[in-house]
Amino acid sequence: MYKTYYTSPIGQILILTDANALLGLWFQGQKYFGAGYDLAQAEVKDTELSRRVAAWLDAYFKGENPAIDVIPLAPQVTEFRSKVLAVLQKIPYGQTAAYADVLQELQADYGKIGSVRAVGGAIGHNPISILIPCHRIVGSDGKLTGYAGGLDKKAYLLKLEAGEKTTG
C-alpha cells in the first residue's frame, strides 16, 4: 500500500492506493479516517496512480466534472456496503439524493435488502470520499445531513458542483 497527501481548498486529503487501485480517500481527521487499514504500514510514495487521483482532484476542485472511470476503485467493504457505494456512483454530478432514494434503488436492483438506517451506515463509512460521492446524499427534506468529513466540507462540495462561488 502507498499513501500520499493532497492539499485541497478545504483541507488535506490522504490518498491510499495499492499497485492497481484507489483504496481510500479521506479528509484529514474525518470520522473513520483510514478505517480498516494499517496506515502506519503504508509506504509514503507518489505513484502513477496517486498522481492520476491528484489530477482528478485538481480538475474537480476547479469546478470540472472529471470522468470517474479513469480511476480504478477498490474500496475494501462488505458486500452490502459495496452495493450502496455502487448506487452512490450513479448520482449525477451537481445533483443530490435522499437516503430513501438510495434504498429504493437498492431494492429495485436486489429485492428486499437493508433499511434506511443500514444505508446511512454504509454511506457514513464510505472509504473513498468525493470520487464515491456520499456528499450528494441529503435528508428527505433536502437539508444537509451528516458527512464524515464535516458538514462544512459537504456544503462546499455541493456548492462547487452547483457552480456557486466557494471559499475554503
Secondary structure, DSSP 8 states (H G I E B T S, - for coil): -EEEEEEETTEEEEEEE-SSSEEEEEETT-TTTTTTS-GGGSEE---HHHHHHHHHHHHHHTT----GGGS-B-----HHHHHHHHHHTTS-TT--EEHHHHHHHHHHHHSS---HHHHHHHHHT-SBTTTS-GGGEE-TTS-----TT-HHHHHHHHHHHHT-----
